[in-house]
Amino acid sequence: MSSEPAKEVVILGVTQDGKTFRPSDWAERLAGVMSQFRPGGPQPGSHLGYSPWCVPNTLEGHKCVVVHRDLRDHELLAWEFCLNFAKDNALQVRFGAETTR
């Protein structure tokens, strides 16, 4: 087993007890808040698209947010914000090899 940290974390829109997380646009909202954290920093108009380090997606039919490790390397507080969002809302989190699409 490799000790290398996962390159991405997936925050799944399913709670620890198996319920679908609401509101239904939570993934887009979280990724929207993170849009300013991107390679080269915020640029004019960057709020109109998602950061490549925090992208809404779907996994196994559920909304999710894929958070890339580069976000942690660029801005630790933003990374912690995403992980604490998952923890505070009791969302399932998958690391690296556990993420399959």
C-alpha positions as CSV (number, residue, x, y, z in Angstrom):
1,M,0.0,0.0,0.0
2,S,1.3,3.4,-1.0
3,S,1.9,6.1,1.7
4,E,1.5,8.8,-0.9
5,P,-1.5,11.1,-0.1
6,A,-4.5,10.9,-2.3
7,K,-4.5,13.4,-5.2
8,E,-8.2,14.0,-4.8
9,V,-11.0,13.8,-2.3
10,V,-14.6,13.3,-3.2
11,I,-17.3,14.7,-1.0
12,L,-20.4,12.6,-1.7
13,G,-23.9,14.1,-1.3
14,V,-24.9,11.2,0.9
15,T,-24.8,11.4,4.7
16,Q,-23.2,8.8,6.9
17,D,-26.6,7.3,7.6
18,G,-27.3,7.0,3.8
19,K,-29.7,10.0,3.3
20,T,-29.4,12.3,0.2
21,F,-28.0,15.6,1.3
22,R,-30.1,18.7,0.7
23,P,-30.4,21.3,-0.8
24,S,-30.1,19.7,-4.2
25,D,-27.6,22.4,-5.4
26,W,-25.2,22.0,-2.5
27,A,-22.3,20.8,-4.8
28,E,-22.6,23.8,-7.1
29,R,-22.8,26.2,-4.1
30,L,-19.7,24.7,-2.5
31,A,-17.7,24.7,-5.7
32,G,-18.9,28.2,-6.4
33,V,-17.5,29.5,-3.1
34,M,-14.2,27.8,-4.0
35,S,-14.1,29.3,-7.5
36,Q,-11.5,32.0,-6.5
37,F,-8.9,29.4,-5.6
38,R,-7.3,28.5,-8.8
39,P,-3.9,28.3,-10.5
40,G,-2.6,31.9,-10.9
41,G,-5.1,33.2,-8.4
42,P,-8.4,34.9,-9.0
43,Q,-8.7,36.6,-12.4
44,P,-11.4,38.9,-13.8
45,G,-14.4,36.7,-14.6
46,S,-13.0,33.7,-12.6
47,H,-16.2,33.8,-10.5
48,L,-18.1,32.6,-13.6
49,G,-16.5,29.2,-13.6
50,Y,-15.4,26.6,-11.2
51,S,-11.8,26.2,-9.9
52,P,-10.1,23.1,-11.4
53,W,-9.3,22.2,-7.8
54,C,-13.0,22.0,-6.7
55,V,-15.5,20.7,-9.2
56,P,-19.1,19.5,-8.8
57,N,-19.7,16.1,-10.4
58,T,-21.8,13.0,-9.9
59,L,-20.7,9.6,-8.5
60,E,-22.8,6.5,-8.3
61,G,-25.9,8.7,-9.2
62,H,-25.2,11.2,-6.3
63,K,-24.0,14.7,-6.5
64,C,-20.5,15.2,-5.3
65,V,-17.6,17.6,-5.2
66,V,-14.1,16.5,-6.3
67,V,-11.5,18.5,-4.4
68,H,-8.0,18.2,-5.7
69,R,-5.0,18.1,-3.4
70,D,-3.5,21.1,-5.2
71,L,-6.1,23.2,-3.4
72,R,-4.5,22.2,-0.1
73,D,-1.0,23.1,-1.4
74,H,-2.3,26.5,-2.6
75,E,-4.6,27.5,0.2
76,L,-4.8,25.2,3.3
77,L,-7.7,27.1,4.8
78,A,-9.8,26.5,1.7
79,W,-9.0,22.8,1.8
80,E,-9.9,22.6,5.4
81,F,-13.2,24.5,4.7
82,C,-14.2,21.8,2.2
83,L,-13.3,18.9,4.6
84,N,-15.0,20.6,7.5
85,F,-18.1,21.2,5.4
86,A,-18.2,17.4,4.8
87,K,-17.6,16.7,8.5
88,D,-20.1,19.3,9.8
89,N,-22.8,17.8,7.5
90,A,-21.9,14.2,8.1
91,L,-21.2,13.6,4.4
92,Q,-19.4,10.6,3.1
93,V,-15.8,11.3,1.9
94,R,-13.7,9.1,-0.4
95,F,-10.0,9.5,-0.8
96,G,-7.9,8.7,-3.9
97,A,-8.2,5.1,-4.9
98,E,-11.6,4.9,-3.3
99,T,-12.9,7.3,-6.0
100,T,-14.3,5.5,-9.1
101,R,-16.2,7.1,-11.8
